Amino acid sequence: MIFAVDFDDPLKINGKPNLKLISFLRNRQAIGDAVVLFTSRTGASLNEAVGFCLKHGLALNGVQGGKVRADVYIDDKAEKPMK
């Protein structure tokens, strides 16, 4: 599976790492899933986000601006799908 995760608020909340989510994503990677950071950040701000992930043990499988194809999206602005 491919997990697409936004940076601001899902991974970094109020300046602090979301350790529960980072642990979950690391565990998913350990069983073969991929984690792609999707963000509107660019330049130094993007480098900061990638460095933050690495510092907290999350080695990203990719970085994507804009739309990304994934099986699971983790975003603070996402709406819950209707069932």
C-alpha positions as CSV (number, residue, x, y, z in Angstrom):
1,M,0.0,0.0,0.0
2,I,1.0,3.6,-0.5
3,F,0.4,6.0,2.4
4,A,0.3,9.7,1.3
5,V,0.8,11.9,4.4
6,D,0.7,15.7,4.7
7,F,3.3,17.3,6.9
8,D,1.7,20.2,8.8
9,D,-0.6,18.9,11.5
10,P,-0.6,15.2,10.7
11,L,3.2,14.7,11.2
12,K,4.1,17.9,13.0
13,I,1.5,19.3,15.4
14,N,2.2,22.6,17.1
15,G,5.9,22.3,16.3
16,K,6.1,18.8,17.8
17,P,6.4,15.4,16.1
18,N,3.2,13.2,16.1
19,L,5.1,10.2,17.4
20,K,2.1,7.9,17.3
21,L,1.6,8.5,13.6
22,I,5.3,8.3,12.8
23,S,5.5,5.0,14.6
24,F,2.5,3.7,12.7
25,L,4.0,4.7,9.4
26,R,7.4,3.2,10.3
27,N,5.7,-0.1,11.1
28,R,3.8,0.0,7.8
29,Q,7.1,0.5,6.0
30,A,8.6,-2.5,7.9
31,I,6.0,-4.7,6.2
32,G,6.6,-3.3,2.8
33,D,4.3,-0.3,2.5
34,A,5.5,3.0,1.1
35,V,5.1,6.5,2.7
36,V,5.0,9.5,0.4
37,L,5.0,13.1,1.8
38,F,2.6,15.3,0.0
39,T,2.9,19.0,0.7
40,S,2.8,22.4,-0.8
41,R,6.1,23.3,0.8
42,T,9.0,24.1,-1.5
43,G,12.7,25.1,-1.2
44,A,14.1,25.4,2.3
45,S,10.7,24.8,3.9
46,L,10.5,21.5,2.1
47,N,14.0,20.5,3.1
48,E,13.0,21.3,6.7
49,A,10.0,19.0,6.5
50,V,12.0,16.1,5.0
51,G,14.8,16.6,7.6
52,F,12.2,16.6,10.4
53,C,10.9,13.3,9.2
54,L,14.4,11.8,9.0
55,K,15.3,13.2,12.4
56,H,12.3,11.3,13.8
57,G,13.1,8.0,12.1
58,L,10.7,8.3,9.1
59,A,12.6,7.7,5.9
60,L,10.2,8.8,3.1
61,N,9.8,6.8,0.0
62,G,9.0,9.9,-2.0
63,V,8.0,13.6,-1.8
64,Q,5.2,15.0,-4.0
65,G,3.7,18.4,-4.4
66,G,0.1,18.5,-5.5
67,K,-1.9,15.5,-6.2
68,V,-0.4,12.1,-5.4
69,R,-1.7,8.6,-6.1
70,A,-2.1,6.5,-3.0
71,D,-4.2,3.9,-1.2
72,V,-4.4,5.9,2.0
73,Y,-4.4,9.7,2.5
74,I,-3.5,11.2,5.9
75,D,-4.3,14.9,5.9
76,D,-5.7,17.2,8.6
77,K,-8.0,18.9,6.0
78,A,-9.5,15.6,4.6
79,E,-13.1,14.8,5.1
80,K,-14.4,11.5,6.2
81,P,-15.9,9.5,3.3
82,M,-19.5,8.7,3.3
83,K,-20.3,5.1,3.9
